[in-house]
Amino acid sequence: MDELKNLKDRMTSALARIENAGAQKDPAVSTLAAENAALQDRLKRLQAAREADRAELDALINQIRPLIEGGENA
């Protein structure tokens, strides 16, 4: 898992360097880079919300599991 995170960090850094170099040659690249950053932020928020929803669902499942596993005697 650490290797994957390291690779992602390296790719993110490389992309930032490419965007910076491109922005110096073409202002449209800066606009696209800003749009990309906004989308990345939105993605992170959505992933956090998904994890929160998953935790809530896990808690609910753990609460009803005894009822389901107990069958008719629950």
N, CA, C, O and CB atoms as a CASP TS submission, in Angstrom:
PFRMAT TS
TARGET T0000
AUTHOR 0000-0000-0000
METHOD Language model
MODEL 1
PARENT N/A
ATOM      1  N   MET     1       0.818  -1.190   0.000  1.00  0.00           N
ATOM      2  CA  MET     1       0.000   0.000   0.000  1.00  0.00           C
ATOM      3  C   MET     1       0.867   1.262   0.000  1.00  0.00           C
ATOM      4  O   MET     1       0.551   2.243  -0.673  1.00  0.00           O
ATOM      5  CB  MET     1      -0.933  -0.006   1.202  1.00  0.00           C
ATOM      6  N   ASP     2       1.971   1.223   0.769  1.00  0.00           N
ATOM      7  CA  ASP     2       2.874   2.366   0.786  1.00  0.00           C
ATOM      8  C   ASP     2       3.496   2.596  -0.584  1.00  0.00           C
ATOM      9  O   ASP     2       3.702   3.737  -0.999  1.00  0.00           O
ATOM     10  CB  ASP     2       3.965   2.165   1.831  1.00  0.00           C
ATOM     11  N   GLU     3       3.793   1.512  -1.280  1.00  0.00           N
ATOM     12  CA  GLU     3       4.383   1.628  -2.610  1.00  0.00           C
ATOM     13  C   GLU     3       3.407   2.304  -3.568  1.00  0.00           C
ATOM     14  O   GLU     3       3.810   3.125  -4.393  1.00  0.00           O
ATOM     15  CB  GLU     3       4.786   0.243  -3.145  1.00  0.00           C
ATOM     16  N   LEU     4       2.135   1.961  -3.461  1.00  0.00           N
ATOM     17  CA  LEU     4       1.117   2.568  -4.315  1.00  0.00           C
ATOM     18  C   LEU     4       0.963   4.055  -3.999  1.00  0.00           C
ATOM     19  O   LEU     4       0.854   4.874  -4.912  1.00  0.00           O
ATOM     20  CB  LEU     4      -0.231   1.844  -4.144  1.00  0.00           C
ATOM     21  N   LYS     5       0.955   4.406  -2.716  1.00  0.00           N
ATOM     22  CA  LYS     5       0.852   5.812  -2.329  1.00  0.00           C
ATOM     23  C   LYS     5       2.072   6.582  -2.813  1.00  0.00           C
ATOM     24  O   LYS     5       1.946   7.707  -3.297  1.00  0.00           O
ATOM     25  CB  LYS     5       0.706   5.947  -0.802  1.00  0.00           C
ATOM     26  N   ASN     6       3.242   5.987  -2.685  1.00  0.00           N
ATOM     27  CA  ASN     6       4.462   6.626  -3.150  1.00  0.00           C
ATOM     28  C   ASN     6       4.395   6.881  -4.656  1.00  0.00           C
ATOM     29  O   ASN     6       4.759   7.961  -5.122  1.00  0.00           O
ATOM     30  CB  ASN     6       5.683   5.762  -2.806  1.00  0.00           C
ATOM     31  N   LEU     7       3.937   5.900  -5.406  1.00  0.00           N
ATOM     32  CA  LEU     7       3.803   6.056  -6.851  1.00  0.00           C
ATOM     33  C   LEU     7       2.806   7.163  -7.188  1.00  0.00           C
ATOM     34  O   LEU     7       3.054   7.975  -8.079  1.00  0.00           O
ATOM     35  CB  LEU     7       3.364   4.732  -7.494  1.00  0.00           C
ATOM     36  N   LYS     8       1.681   7.195  -6.476  1.00  0.00           N
ATOM     37  CA  LYS     8       0.675   8.239  -6.715  1.00  0.00           C
ATOM     38  C   LYS     8       1.258   9.616  -6.422  1.00  0.00           C
ATOM     39  O   LYS     8       1.040  10.559  -7.184  1.00  0.00           O
ATOM     40  CB  LYS     8      -0.582   7.997  -5.846  1.00  0.00           C
ATOM     41  N   ASP     9       1.998   9.736  -5.322  1.00  0.00           N
ATOM     42  CA  ASP     9       2.627  11.017  -4.982  1.00  0.00           C
ATOM     43  C   ASP     9       3.625  11.454  -6.046  1.00  0.00           C
ATOM     44  O   ASP     9       3.680  12.629  -6.411  1.00  0.00           O
ATOM     45  CB  ASP     9       3.325  10.919  -3.628  1.00  0.00           C
ATOM     46  N   ARG    10       4.407  10.511  -6.538  1.00  0.00           N
ATOM     47  CA  ARG    10       5.384  10.830  -7.588  1.00  0.00           C
ATOM     48  C   ARG    10       4.683  11.274  -8.863  1.00  0.00           C
ATOM     49  O   ARG    10       5.120  12.219  -9.519  1.00  0.00           O
ATOM     50  CB  ARG    10       6.283   9.616  -7.877  1.00  0.00           C
ATOM     51  N   MET    11       3.591  10.588  -9.216  1.00  0.00           N
ATOM     52  CA  MET    11       2.848  10.945 -10.428  1.00  0.00           C
ATOM     53  C   MET    11       2.202  12.320 -10.274  1.00  0.00           C
ATOM     54  O   MET    11       2.187  13.113 -11.216  1.00  0.00           O
ATOM     55  CB  MET    11       1.771   9.881 -10.739  1.00  0.00           C
ATOM     56  N   THR    12       1.671  12.599  -9.093  1.00  0.00           N
ATOM     57  CA  THR    12       1.059  13.900  -8.838  1.00  0.00           C
ATOM     58  C   THR    12       2.099  15.010  -8.962  1.00  0.00           C
ATOM     59  O   THR    12       1.829  16.063  -9.539  1.00  0.00           O
ATOM     60  CB  THR    12       0.408  13.929  -7.441  1.00  0.00           C
ATOM     61  N   SER    13       3.279  14.768  -8.420  1.00  0.00           N
ATOM     62  CA  SER    13       4.363  15.746  -8.502  1.00  0.00           C
ATOM     63  C   SER    13       4.787  15.963  -9.947  1.00  0.00           C
ATOM     64  O   SER    13       4.974  17.101 -10.379  1.00  0.00           O
ATOM     65  CB  SER    13       5.562  15.291  -7.663  1.00  0.00           C
ATOM     66  N   ALA    14       4.939  14.883 -10.690  1.00  0.00           N
ATOM     67  CA  ALA    14       5.331  14.992 -12.098  1.00  0.00           C
ATOM     68  C   ALA    14       4.275  15.756 -12.894  1.00  0.00           C
ATOM     69  O   ALA    14       4.609  16.597 -13.729  1.00  0.00           O
ATOM     70  CB  ALA    14       5.548  13.593 -12.710  1.00  0.00           C
ATOM     71  N   LEU    15       3.011  15.464 -12.636  1.00  0.00           N
ATOM     72  CA  LEU    15       1.933  16.162 -13.334  1.00  0.00           C
ATOM     73  C   LEU    15       1.962  17.656 -13.018  1.00  0.00           C
ATOM     74  O   LEU    15       1.748  18.486 -13.902  1.00  0.00           O
ATOM     75  CB  LEU    15       0.568  15.564 -12.952  1.00  0.00           C
ATOM     76  N   ALA    16       2.225  17.994 -11.767  1.00  0.00           N
ATOM     77  CA  ALA    16       2.306  19.405 -11.384  1.00  0.00           C
ATOM     78  C   ALA    16       3.440  20.106 -12.124  1.00  0.00           C
ATOM     79  O   ALA    16       3.286  21.242 -12.571  1.00  0.00           O
ATOM     80  CB  ALA    16       2.503  19.540  -9.867  1.00  0.00           C
ATOM     81  N   ARG    17       4.574  19.430 -12.252  1.00  0.00           N
ATOM     82  CA  ARG    17       5.697  20.026 -12.990  1.00  0.00           C
ATOM     83  C   ARG    17       5.348  20.215 -14.466  1.00  0.00           C
ATOM     84  O   ARG    17       5.688  21.238 -15.060  1.00  0.00           O
ATOM     85  CB  ARG    17       6.956  19.145 -12.856  1.00  0.00           C
ATOM     86  N   ILE    18       4.676  19.240 -15.051  1.00  0.00           N
ATOM     87  CA  ILE    18       4.272  19.344 -16.459  1.00  0.00           C
ATOM     88  C   ILE    18       3.277  20.484 -16.642  1.00  0.00           C
ATOM     89  O   ILE    18       3.387  21.267 -17.585  1.00  0.00           O
ATOM     90  CB  ILE    18       3.656  18.014 -16.953  1.00  0.00           C
ATOM     91  N   GLU    19       2.300  20.574 -15.730  1.00  0.00           N
ATOM     92  CA  GLU    19       1.309  21.647 -15.822  1.00  0.00           C
ATOM     93  C   GLU    19       1.971  23.009 -15.680  1.00  0.00           C
ATOM     94  O   GLU    19       1.618  23.952 -16.387  1.00  0.00           O
ATOM     95  CB  GLU    19       0.226  21.473 -14.751  1.00  0.00           C
ATOM     96  N   ASN    20       2.929  23.112 -14.769  1.00  0.00           N
ATOM     97  CA  ASN    20       3.626  24.378 -14.560  1.00  0.00           C
ATOM     98  C   ASN    20       4.396  24.779 -15.818  1.00  0.00           C
ATOM     99  O   ASN    20       4.357  25.938 -16.234  1.00  0.00           O
ATOM    100  CB  ASN    20       4.582  24.274 -13.357  1.00  0.00           C
ATOM    101  N   ALA    21       5.081  23.836 -16.408  1.00  0.00           N
ATOM    102  CA  ALA    21       5.823  24.119 -17.633  1.00  0.00           C
ATOM    103  C   ALA    21       4.870  24.499 -18.761  1.00  0.00           C
ATOM    104  O   ALA    21       5.149  25.420 -19.528  1.00  0.00           O
ATOM    105  CB  ALA    21       6.673  22.906 -18.040  1.00  0.00           C
ATOM    106  N   GLY    22       3.757  23.799 -18.861  1.00  0.00           N
ATOM    107  CA  GLY    22       2.780  24.105 -19.906  1.00  0.00           C
ATOM    108  C   GLY    22       2.122  25.451 -19.697  1.00  0.00           C
ATOM    109  O   GLY    22       1.837  26.158 -20.663  1.00  0.00           O
ATOM    110  N   ALA    23       1.877  25.815 -18.449  1.00  0.00           N
ATOM    111  CA  ALA    23       1.222  27.087 -18.147  1.00  0.00           C
ATOM    112  C   ALA    23       2.090  28.263 -18.552  1.00  0.00           C
ATOM    113  O   ALA    23       1.583  29.324 -18.917  1.00  0.00           O
ATOM    114  CB  ALA    23       0.888  27.175 -16.665  1.00  0.00           C
ATOM    115  N   GLN    24       3.396  28.073 -18.485  1.00  0.00           N
ATOM    116  CA  GLN    24       4.290  29.148 -18.892  1.00  0.00           C
ATOM    117  C   GLN    24       4.223  29.379 -20.397  1.00  0.00           C
ATOM    118  O   GLN    24       4.497  30.483 -20.866  1.00  0.00           O
ATOM    119  CB  GLN    24       5.721  28.834 -18.473  1.00  0.00           C
ATOM    120  N   LYS    25       3.862  28.348 -21.155  1.00  0.00           N
ATOM    121  CA  LYS    25       3.787  28.467 -22.617  1.00  0.00           C
ATOM    122  C   LYS    25       2.375  28.786 -23.100  1.00  0.00           C
ATOM    123  O   LYS    25       2.198  29.453 -24.119  1.00  0.00           O
ATOM    124  CB  LYS    25       4.269  27.181 -23.271  1.00  0.00           C
ATOM    125  N   ASP    26       1.371  28.308 -22.365  1.00  0.00           N
ATOM    126  CA  ASP    26      -0.017  28.463 -22.814  1.00  0.00           C
ATOM    127  C   ASP    26      -0.910  28.733 -21.603  1.00  0.00           C
ATOM    128  O   ASP    26      -1.056  27.865 -20.742  1.00  0.00           O
ATOM    129  CB  ASP    26      -0.504  27.193 -23.586  1.00  0.00           C
ATOM    130  N   PRO    27      -1.512  29.933 -21.526  1.00  0.00           N
ATOM    131  CA  PRO    27      -2.359  30.273 -20.376  1.00  0.00           C
ATOM    132  C   PRO    27      -3.556  29.326 -20.196  1.00  0.00           C
ATOM    133  O   PRO    27      -4.077  29.194 -19.089  1.00  0.00           O
ATOM    134  CB  PRO    27      -2.862  31.691 -20.525  1.00  0.00           C
ATOM    135  N   ALA    28      -3.986  28.678 -21.264  1.00  0.00           N
ATOM    136  CA  ALA    28      -5.121  27.753 -21.152  1.00  0.00           C
ATOM    137  C   ALA    28      -4.780  26.583 -20.234  1.00  0.00           C
ATOM    138  O   ALA    28      -5.662  26.003 -19.601  1.00  0.00           O
ATOM    139  CB  ALA    28      -5.533  27.231 -22.544  1.00  0.00           C
ATOM    140  N   VAL    29      -3.508  26.244 -20.169  1.00  0.00           N
ATOM    141  CA  VAL    29      -3.079  25.149 -19.300  1.00  0.00           C
ATOM    142  C   VAL    29      -3.340  25.510 -17.841  1.00  0.00           C
ATOM    143  O   VAL    29      -3.720  24.650 -17.046  1.00  0.00           O
ATOM    144  CB  VAL    29      -1.580  24.827 -19.520  1.00  0.00           C
ATOM    145  N   SER    30      -3.139  26.767 -17.488  1.00  0.00           N
ATOM    146  CA  SER    30      -3.419  27.214 -16.119  1.00  0.00           C
ATOM    147  C   SER    30      -4.894  27.049 -15.793  1.00  0.00           C
ATOM    148  O   SER    30      -5.252  26.620 -14.696  1.00  0.00           O
ATOM    149  CB  SER    30      -2.997  28.680 -15.929  1.00  0.00           C
ATOM    150  N   THR    31      -5.737  27.388 -16.739  1.00  0.00           N
ATOM    151  CA  THR    31      -7.174  27.233 -16.541  1.00  0.00           C
ATOM    152  C   THR    31      -7.532  25.766 -16.345  1.00  0.00           C
ATOM    153  O   THR    31      -8.314  25.415 -15.461  1.00  0.00           O
ATOM    154  CB  THR    31      -7.947  27.815 -17.730  1.00  0.00           C
ATOM    155  N   LEU    32      -6.955  24.925 -17.174  1.00  0.00           N
ATOM    156  CA  LEU    32      -7.221  23.486 -17.050  1.00  0.00           C
ATOM    157  C   LEU    32      -6.665  22.934 -15.743  1.00  0.00           C
ATOM    158  O   LEU    32      -7.279  22.066 -15.122  1.00  0.00           O
ATOM    159  CB  LEU    32      -6.617  22.724 -18.238  1.00  0.00           C
ATOM    160  N   ALA    33      -5.516  23.431 -15.329  1.00  0.00           N
ATOM    161  CA  ALA    33      -4.921  22.979 -14.068  1.00  0.00           C
ATOM    162  C   ALA    33      -5.807  23.372 -12.893  1.00  0.00           C
ATOM    163  O   ALA    33      -5.989  22.587 -11.963  1.00  0.00           O
ATOM    164  CB  ALA    33      -3.505  23.568 -13.890  1.00  0.00           C
ATOM    165  N   ALA    34      -6.356  24.577 -12.929  1.00  0.00           N
ATOM    166  CA  ALA    34      -7.253  25.021 -11.854  1.00  0.00           C
ATOM    167  C   ALA    34      -8.518  24.176 -11.844  1.00  0.00           C
ATOM    168  O   ALA    34      -9.008  23.795 -10.781  1.00  0.00           O
ATOM    169  CB  ALA    34      -7.609  26.516 -12.018  1.00  0.00           C
ATOM    170  N   GLU    35      -9.040  23.889 -13.014  1.00  0.00           N
ATOM    171  CA  GLU    35     -10.236  23.048 -13.117  1.00  0.00           C
ATOM    172  C   GLU    35      -9.940  21.635 -12.601  1.00  0.00           C
ATOM    173  O   GLU    35     -10.759  21.037 -11.903  1.00  0.00           O
ATOM    174  CB  GLU    35     -10.739  22.991 -14.583  1.00  0.00           C
ATOM    175  N   ASN    36      -8.783  21.123 -12.945  1.00  0.00           N
ATOM    176  CA  ASN    36      -8.381  19.803 -12.470  1.00  0.00           C
ATOM    177  C   ASN    36      -8.276  19.792 -10.947  1.00  0.00           C
ATOM    178  O   ASN    36      -8.734  18.852 -10.298  1.00  0.00           O
ATOM    179  CB  ASN    36      -7.040  19.387 -13.102  1.00  0.00           C
ATOM    180  N   ALA    37      -7.678  20.830 -10.382  1.00  0.00           N
ATOM    181  CA  ALA    37      -7.537  20.909  -8.925  1.00  0.00           C
ATOM    182  C   ALA    37      -8.912  20.942  -8.251  1.00  0.00           C
ATOM    183  O   ALA    37      -9.124  20.297  -7.224  1.00  0.00           O
ATOM    184  CB  ALA    37      -6.716  22.158  -8.527  1.00  0.00           C
ATOM    185  N   ALA    38      -9.834  21.693  -8.834  1.00  0.00           N
ATOM    186  CA  ALA    38     -11.187  21.755  -8.269  1.00  0.00           C
ATOM    187  C   ALA    38     -11.857  20.382  -8.330  1.00  0.00           C
ATOM    188  O   ALA    38     -12.524  19.968  -7.382  1.00  0.00           O
ATOM    189  CB  ALA    38     -12.042  22.801  -9.021  1.00  0.00           C
ATOM    190  N   LEU    39     -11.677  19.687  -9.441  1.00  0.00           N
ATOM    191  CA  LEU    39     -12.264  18.354  -9.571  1.00  0.00           C
ATOM    192  C   LEU    39     -11.620  17.369  -8.594  1.00  0.00           C
ATOM    193  O   LEU    39     -12.304  16.512  -8.034  1.00  0.00           O
ATOM    194  CB  LEU    39     -12.112  17.843 -11.010  1.00  0.00           C
ATOM    195  N   GLN    40     -10.317  17.489  -8.392  1.00  0.00           N
ATOM    196  CA  GLN    40      -9.632  16.623  -7.432  1.00  0.00           C
ATOM    197  C   GLN    40     -10.157  16.874  -6.019  1.00  0.00           C
ATOM    198  O   GLN    40     -10.365  15.931  -5.257  1.00  0.00           O
ATOM    199  CB  GLN    40      -8.105  16.853  -7.486  1.00  0.00           C
ATOM    200  N   ASP    41     -10.369  18.135  -5.671  1.00  0.00           N
ATOM    201  CA  ASP    41     -10.921  18.466  -4.355  1.00  0.00           C
ATOM    202  C   ASP    41     -12.322  17.892  -4.196  1.00  0.00           C
ATOM    203  O   ASP    41     -12.662  17.345  -3.147  1.00  0.00           O
ATOM    204  CB  ASP    41     -10.949  19.987  -4.149  1.00  0.00           C
ATOM    205  N   ARG    42     -13.131  18.019  -5.242  1.00  0.00           N
ATOM    206  CA  ARG    42     -14.489  17.477  -5.193  1.00  0.00           C
ATOM    207  C   ARG    42     -14.459  15.958  -5.032  1.00  0.00           C
ATOM    208  O   ARG    42     -15.242  15.391  -4.270  1.00  0.00           O
ATOM    209  CB  ARG    42     -15.269  17.863  -6.465  1.00  0.00           C
ATOM    210  N   LEU    43     -13.556  15.309  -5.751  1.00  0.00           N
ATOM    211  CA  LEU    43     -13.419  13.871  -5.649  1.00  0.00           C
ATOM    212  C   LEU    43     -13.061  13.463  -4.215  1.00  0.00           C
ATOM    213  O   LEU    43     -13.627  12.509  -3.680  1.00  0.00           O
ATOM    214  CB  LEU    43     -12.358  13.367  -6.634  1.00  0.00           C
ATOM    215  N   LYS    44     -12.134  14.178  -3.600  1.00  0.00           N
ATOM    216  CA  LYS    44     -11.755  13.874  -2.219  1.00  0.00           C
ATOM    217  C   LYS    44     -12.946  14.031  -1.268  1.00  0.00           C
ATOM    218  O   LYS    44     -13.138  13.216  -0.365  1.00  0.00           O
ATOM    219  CB  LYS    44     -10.602  14.785  -1.771  1.00  0.00           C
ATOM    220  N   ARG    45     -13.739  15.077  -1.477  1.00  0.00           N
ATOM    221  CA  ARG    45     -14.926  15.277  -0.623  1.00  0.00           C
ATOM    222  C   ARG    45     -15.931  14.147  -0.827  1.00  0.00           C
ATOM    223  O   ARG    45     -16.515  13.651   0.136  1.00  0.00           O
ATOM    224  CB  ARG    45     -15.594  16.642  -0.927  1.00  0.00           C
ATOM    225  N   LEU    46     -16.131  13.743  -2.076  1.00  0.00           N
ATOM    226  CA  LEU    46     -17.062  12.656  -2.358  1.00  0.00           C
ATOM    227  C   LEU    46     -16.571  11.333  -1.769  1.00  0.00           C
ATOM    228  O   LEU    46     -17.369  10.542  -1.267  1.00  0.00           O
ATOM    229  CB  LEU    46     -17.266  12.514  -3.866  1.00  0.00           C
ATOM    230  N   GLN    47     -15.274  11.096  -1.831  1.00  0.00           N
ATOM    231  CA  GLN    47     -14.721   9.874  -1.246  1.00  0.00           C
ATOM    232  C   GLN    47     -14.886   9.877   0.268  1.00  0.00           C
ATOM    233  O   GLN    47     -15.196   8.846   0.864  1.00  0.00           O
ATOM    234  CB  GLN    47     -13.237   9.723  -1.615  1.00  0.00           C
ATOM    235  N   ALA    48     -14.680  11.030   0.887  1.00  0.00           N
ATOM    236  CA  ALA    48     -14.864  11.133   2.339  1.00  0.00           C
ATOM    237  C   ALA    48     -16.329  10.894   2.704  1.00  0.00           C
ATOM    238  O   ALA    48     -16.623  10.215   3.687  1.00  0.00           O
ATOM    239  CB  ALA    48     -14.400  12.523   2.852  1.00  0.00           C
ATOM    240  N   ALA    49     -17.239  11.447   1.919  1.00  0.00           N
ATOM    241  CA  ALA    49     -18.668  11.241   2.170  1.00  0.00           C
ATOM    242  C   ALA    49     -19.033   9.773   1.997  1.00  0.00           C
ATOM    243  O   ALA    49     -19.824   9.234   2.771  1.00  0.00           O
ATOM    244  CB  ALA    49     -19.518  12.117   1.227  1.00  0.00           C
ATOM    245  N   ARG    50     -18.464   9.125   0.989  1.00  0.00           N
ATOM    246  CA  ARG    50     -18.725   7.710   0.763  1.00  0.00           C
ATOM    247  C   ARG    50     -18.229   6.876   1.948  1.00  0.00           C
ATOM    248  O   ARG    50     -18.911   5.948   2.384  1.00  0.00           O
ATOM    249  CB  ARG    50     -18.055   7.243  -0.541  1.00  0.00           C
ATOM    250  N   GLU    51     -17.062   7.200   2.457  1.00  0.00           N
ATOM    251  CA  GLU    51     -16.523   6.470   3.609  1.00  0.00           C
ATOM    252  C   GLU    51     -17.401   6.682   4.841  1.00  0.00           C
ATOM    253  O   GLU    51     -17.629   5.748   5.610  1.00  0.00           O
ATOM    254  CB  GLU    51     -15.076   6.915   3.903  1.00  0.00           C
ATOM    255  N   ALA    52     -17.887   7.891   5.029  1.00  0.00           N
ATOM    256  CA  ALA    52     -18.777   8.166   6.155  1.00  0.00           C
ATOM    257  C   ALA    52     -20.078   7.377   6.009  1.00  0.00           C
ATOM    258  O   ALA    52     -20.579   6.809   6.979  1.00  0.00           O
ATOM    259  CB  ALA    52     -19.074   9.678   6.257  1.00  0.00           C
ATOM    260  N   ASP    53     -20.617   7.346   4.797  1.00  0.00           N
ATOM    261  CA  ASP    53     -21.832   6.565   4.544  1.00  0.00           C
ATOM    262  C   ASP    53     -21.588   5.082   4.790  1.00  0.00           C
ATOM    263  O   ASP    53     -22.430   4.395   5.369  1.00  0.00           O
ATOM    264  CB  ASP    53     -22.323   6.785   3.106  1.00  0.00           C
ATOM    265  N   ARG    54     -20.440   4.595   4.350  1.00  0.00           N
ATOM    266  CA  ARG    54     -20.103   3.188   4.543  1.00  0.00           C
ATOM    267  C   ARG    54     -20.009   2.852   6.040  1.00  0.00           C
ATOM    268  O   ARG    54     -20.491   1.807   6.478  1.00  0.00           O
ATOM    269  CB  ARG    54     -18.772   2.855   3.833  1.00  0.00           C
ATOM    270  N   ALA    55     -19.395   3.734   6.804  1.00  0.00           N
ATOM    271  CA  ALA    55     -19.276   3.503   8.247  1.00  0.00           C
ATOM    272  C   ALA    55     -20.655   3.485   8.902  1.00  0.00           C
ATOM    273  O   ALA    55     -20.921   2.669   9.784  1.00  0.00           O
ATOM    274  CB  ALA    55     -18.389   4.587   8.898  1.00  0.00           C
ATOM    275  N   GLU    56     -21.521   4.383   8.468  1.00  0.00           N
ATOM    276  CA  GLU    56     -22.881   4.430   9.012  1.00  0.00           C
ATOM    277  C   GLU    56     -23.647   3.153   8.661  1.00  0.00           C
ATOM    278  O   GLU    56     -24.339   2.588   9.508  1.00  0.00           O
ATOM    279  CB  GLU    56     -23.636   5.670   8.477  1.00  0.00           C
ATOM    280  N   LEU    57     -23.522   2.703   7.420  1.00  0.00           N
ATOM    281  CA  LEU    57     -24.189   1.464   7.015  1.00  0.00           C
ATOM    282  C   LEU    57     -23.639   0.259   7.772  1.00  0.00           C
ATOM    283  O   LEU    57     -24.399  -0.627   8.163  1.00  0.00           O
ATOM    284  CB  LEU    57     -24.034   1.248   5.511  1.00  0.00           C
ATOM    285  N   ASP    58     -22.329   0.220   7.979  1.00  0.00           N
ATOM    286  CA  ASP    58     -21.734  -0.874   8.747  1.00  0.00           C
ATOM    287  C   ASP    58     -22.287  -0.911  10.167  1.00  0.00           C
ATOM    288  O   ASP    58     -22.569  -1.982  10.703  1.00  0.00           O
ATOM    289  CB  ASP    58     -20.208  -0.736   8.781  1.00  0.00           C
ATOM    290  N   ALA    59     -22.438   0.266  10.772  1.00  0.00           N
ATOM    291  CA  ALA    59     -22.998   0.333  12.127  1.00  0.00           C
ATOM    292  C   ALA    59     -24.438  -0.173  12.146  1.00  0.00           C
ATOM    293  O   ALA    59     -24.827  -0.907  13.054  1.00  0.00           O
ATOM    294  CB  ALA    59     -22.938   1.775  12.665  1.00  0.00           C
ATOM    295  N   LEU    60     -25.223   0.215  11.151  1.00  0.00           N
ATOM    296  CA  LEU    60     -26.607  -0.250  11.082  1.00  0.00           C
ATOM    297  C   LEU    60     -26.678  -1.761  10.867  1.00  0.00           C
ATOM    298  O   LEU    60     -27.492  -2.447  11.485  1.00  0.00           O
ATOM    299  CB  LEU    60     -27.354   0.473   9.960  1.00  0.00           C
ATOM    300  N   ILE    61     -25.828  -2.263   9.998  1.00  0.00           N
ATOM    301  CA  ILE    61     -25.808  -3.707   9.741  1.00  0.00           C
ATOM    302  C   ILE    61     -25.433  -4.459  11.009  1.00  0.00           C
ATOM    303  O   ILE    61     -26.020  -5.495  11.319  1.00  0.00           O
ATOM    304  CB  ILE    61     -24.820  -4.050   8.604  1.00  0.00           C
ATOM    305  N   ASN    62     -24.454  -3.935  11.743  1.00  0.00           N
ATOM    306  CA  ASN    62     -24.063  -4.586  12.994  1.00  0.00           C
ATOM    307  C   ASN    62     -25.191  -4.579  14.015  1.00  0.00           C
ATOM    308  O   ASN    62     -25.288  -5.494  14.833  1.00  0.00           O
ATOM    309  CB  ASN    62     -22.839  -3.903  13.580  1.00  0.00           C
ATOM    310  N   GLN    63     -26.034  -3.573  13.978  1.00  0.00           N
ATOM    311  CA  GLN    63     -27.174  -3.508  14.900  1.00  0.00           C
ATOM    312  C   GLN    63     -28.251  -4.526  14.539  1.00  0.00           C
ATOM    313  O   GLN    63     -28.863  -5.120  15.426  1.00  0.00           O
ATOM    314  CB  GLN    63     -27.772  -2.103  14.902  1.00  0.00           C
ATOM    315  N   ILE    64     -28.485  -4.731  13.246  1.00  0.00           N
ATOM    316  CA  ILE    64     -29.571  -5.642  12.863  1.00  0.00           C
ATOM    317  C   ILE    64     -29.096  -7.070  12.639  1.00  0.00           C
ATOM    318  O   ILE    64     -29.917  -7.976  12.495  1.00  0.00           O
ATOM    319  CB  ILE    64     -30.245  -5.139  11.610  1.00  0.00           C
ATOM    320  N   ARG    65     -27.794  -7.286  12.607  1.00  0.00           N
ATOM    321  CA  ARG    65     -27.259  -8.627  12.373  1.00  0.00           C
ATOM    322  C   ARG    65     -27.825  -9.661  13.357  1.00  0.00           C
ATOM    323  O   ARG    65     -28.204 -10.751  12.930  1.00  0.00           O
ATOM    324  CB  ARG    65     -25.738  -8.600  12.473  1.00  0.00           C
ATOM    325  N   PRO    66     -27.893  -9.355  14.652  1.00  0.00           N
ATOM    326  CA  PRO    66     -28.455 -10.357  15.577  1.00  0.00           C
ATOM    327  C   PRO    66     -29.904 -10.724  15.227  1.00  0.00           C
ATOM    328  O   PRO    66     -30.314 -11.872  15.396  1.00  0.00           O
ATOM    329  CB  PRO    66     -28.392  -9.832  17.017  1.00  0.00           C
ATOM    330  N   LEU    67     -30.650  -9.774  14.754  1.00  0.00           N
ATOM    331  CA  LEU    67     -32.040 -10.060  14.369  1.00  0.00           C
ATOM    332  C   LEU    67     -32.087 -10.981  13.163  1.00  0.00           C
ATOM    333  O   LEU    67     -32.903 -11.900  13.098  1.00  0.00           O
ATOM    334  CB  LEU    67     -32.798  -8.758  14.065  1.00  0.00           C
ATOM    335  N   ILE    68     -31.192 -10.721  12.201  1.00  0.00           N
ATOM    336  CA  ILE    68     -31.165 -11.531  10.988  1.00  0.00           C
ATOM    337  C   ILE    68     -30.652 -12.933  11.303  1.00  0.00           C
ATOM    338  O   ILE    68     -31.231 -13.925  10.859  1.00  0.00           O
ATOM    339  CB  ILE    68     -30.289 -10.867   9.910  1.00  0.00           C
ATOM    340  N   GLU    69     -29.579 -13.011  12.060  1.00  0.00           N
ATOM    341  CA  GLU    69     -28.987 -14.305  12.368  1.00  0.00           C
ATOM    342  C   GLU    69     -29.825 -15.106  13.355  1.00  0.00           C
ATOM    343  O   GLU    69     -29.753 -16.334  13.382  1.00  0.00           O
ATOM    344  CB  GLU    69     -27.599 -14.115  12.917  1.00  0.00           C
ATOM    345  N   GLY    70     -30.618 -14.416  14.164  1.00  0.00           N
ATOM    346  CA  GLY    70     -31.451 -15.098  15.145  1.00  0.00           C
ATOM    347  C   GLY    70     -32.662 -15.750  14.527  1.00  0.00           C
ATOM    348  O   GLY    70     -33.322 -16.566  15.171  1.00  0.00           O
ATOM    349  N   GLY    71     -32.966 -15.410  13.298  1.00  0.00           N
ATOM    350  CA  GLY    71     -34.112 -16.004  12.619  1.00  0.00           C
ATOM    351  C   GLY    71     -35.410 -15.640  13.288  1.00  0.00           C
ATOM    352  O   GLY    71     -35.615 -14.489  13.674  1.00  0.00           O
ATOM    353  N   GLU    72     -36.285 -16.606  13.428  1.00  0.00           N
ATOM    354  CA  GLU    72     -37.622 -16.353  13.957  1.00  0.00           C
ATOM    355  C   GLU    72     -37.606 -16.136  15.458  1.00  0.00           C
ATOM    356  O   GLU    72     -38.562 -15.573  15.992  1.00  0.00           O
ATOM    357  CB  GLU    72     -38.545 -17.501  13.618  1.00  0.00           C
ATOM    358  N   ASN    73     -36.576 -16.549  16.158  1.00  0.00           N
ATOM    359  CA  ASN    73     -36.526 -16.416  17.603  1.00  0.00           C
ATOM    360  C   ASN    73     -36.075 -15.031  18.059  1.00  0.00           C
ATOM    361  O   ASN    73     -36.061 -14.758  19.259  1.00  0.00           O
ATOM    362  CB  ASN    73     -35.611 -17.456  18.172  1.00  0.00           C
ATOM    363  N   ALA    74     -35.711 -14.162  17.137  1.00  0.00           N
ATOM    364  CA  ALA    74     -35.169 -12.839  17.513  1.00  0.00           C
ATOM    365  C   ALA    74     -36.247 -11.911  17.971  1.00  0.00           C
ATOM    366  O   ALA    74     -35.967 -10.764  18.322  1.00  0.00           O
ATOM    367  CB  ALA    74     -34.429 -12.208  16.354  1.00  0.00           C
TER
END
